[in-house]
């Protein structure tokens, strides 16, 4: 049986080679129990040598943290614009859509000039303001308490409004998309409304740049089985794209 120092060296070597490790695979490789590997990962995390994840460990932090919306707008701005351009192809198939809060979906609102009448339902004040005088667009602003960090409403009033609505397609922004954990955001106060929007729409399109893959926000809003489209950019790994397509999700790449 390998000693603790040798196990730790092997774990770090595996991390260096692939960026991630799996508890079951390490257990089989070193012929020790999963409990032992979990203790090893905890010790290595305490030394800031890795981040523990569900079922293993990673060199990169898998958790997404909330940033103010004005700061988030500057991150991967070019990728977000390309994603928004690709998302426009889906808008024409519907006469009503929901645009959630977030900087990636806000780029869709900026790009939206529909040729026919379109109803846009949104919790995001910036989206409503952007589209309020746009030709052929009728805006339904959900009500509630406005969160300064996201410029979006939250609360029971917005959810009650959705109870009486039906919508063709939801364009939703997320902070993390993880193949085990699902879709997540980084603020718990917005979780319930995001879940309600997922329930209200007949189809769901997730708009997420490459940096959101493998990340987890603190609040889970849904499973991958609930979505029909993922719109992303060309920097997203081919492995992630294949994983989504194997689940029956259509992947659209912004260019």
Order of alpha helices (4+ residues) and beta strands (2+ residues): alpha-beta-alpha-alpha-beta-beta-alpha-alpha-beta-alpha-beta-alpha-beta-beta-beta-alpha-beta-beta-beta-alpha-beta-beta-beta-alpha-beta
